[in-house]
Amino acid sequence: MARVKMTAKEKKDNKEFFEALRLMANERGIPQEFIAEKIADAIVVAARKDYGGSDIVTCIIDPENEIFSVVARKQIVDEVEDPFTQISRDDASAYDPKSIKEDYIDIKIDPKKFGRVVAQNSKNNFRQGVREAEKGQVLAEFQSHNRELVTALVERIDPKTGNAILTIGHSEATLPKLEQVPDEVLHEGDHIKVYVVDVKDTEKGPRIMLSRTHPGLVKRLFETEVPEIFDGTIEIKSVSRQAGSRTKMAVWSSDPEIDAIGACIGPRGARVNKIVEELAGEKIDIVKYSDDPVAFISEALSPAKVVKVEIESEDPKVCRVSVPEAQLSLAIGNKGQNVRLAAKLTGWKIDIHPESGFFGE
């Protein structure tokens, strides 16, 4: 296509157009190139009506170089049979004297000519394209954060359901009431950490599953606070959680010189306290992982002291644990919380008994 020269006014109009294009792209979080492509398509569709339906119009919108041109390429002929697609040599010469040596001529068209037509007749197609782009952007953005921790802004709380409407980047998502920490009160304007449990592409658009109660949230928080976990020196083997109340986490390091538990706690408890604060006071037990189930189960029942662990079955995994009478309630925990979390952490069903073998009345 021949290069089309622009007047000073056209350059000014182009500058204003591309400023508006950048603003729209920033507001919607959609690449300028995509919006430009949809506008160009809409102009071409609208222009066809002026040329008898012939596809001879080309629209170039180049955001990088701020080029916006619309031209109709007509064949130069001695005798015009189709005025929509052909032009006489005399008329072509009037547009551009140099064109008489060519077989065609590119005739500039003012894009504003199609402004109203594009707005009216191509609005739905353009909006649909933008919606698809927004859907794709949301999906791509959240897929990049799948199983990760993200910071979200609380926009509003639904008074009926209690669901929190969040803004993450350029996208909006919902944190269901059931995935919020019990007794935690969220307010509009709060910045909170949420865990992206899953991202699905459905017919109704991207479905984002967010949670504040998932064990993965605790794991990712420790990764951000403990460099040794982030770089792989310390490994989080498992996490069990009763959101809002207590979490148990098993950690391990292949380096015997590394104190995995101490690193997670931090100097004077600084690291773990920061996470406890983020979780609104939730208690966190950090225990040492072991490949030996007896040792691991004993650790998992912390802070209770274990006298003996007897493996009763490997499949299913069932064990019997003996603790001092004075430690029985501590081992079981309030409403069975401690033993329940220990069972989830280790993958073993734990049957707790007092050391004497007899339960007191």
Salt bridges, closest charged atoms under 4 A:
GLU10 OE2 - LYS108 NZ 3.43
ASP13 OD2 - LYS9 NZ 3.07
ASP13 OD2 - LYS112 NZ 3.37
ASP50 OD2 - LYS113 NZ 3.23
ASP55 OD1 - ARG48 NH2 3.62
GLU66 OE2 - ARG22 NH1 3.32
ASP78 OD1 - ARG89 NE 2.91
ASP106 OD1 - ARG73 NE 2.87
GLU134 OE2 - ARG28 NH1 2.88
GLU148 OE1 - ARG220 NE 3.80
GLU172 OE2 - ARG156 NH1 3.88
GLU184 OE2 - ARG212 NH2 2.44
ASP190 OD2 - HIS187 ND1 3.62
ASP201 OD1 - LYS135 NZ 3.57
GLU223 OE1 - ARG220 NH1 2.81
GLU225 OE2 - LYS274 NZ 3.73
GLU228 OE1 - ARG271 NH1 3.11
GLU235 OE2 - LYS237 NZ 3.50
GLU278 OE2 - ARG212 NH1 2.96
GLU282 OE2 - ARG241 NE 2.89
ASP285 OD2 - ARG246 NE 2.67
ASP285 OD2 - LYS248 NZ 3.15
GLU310 OE1 - ARG320 NE 3.79
ASP351 OD2 - HIS353 NE2 2.97
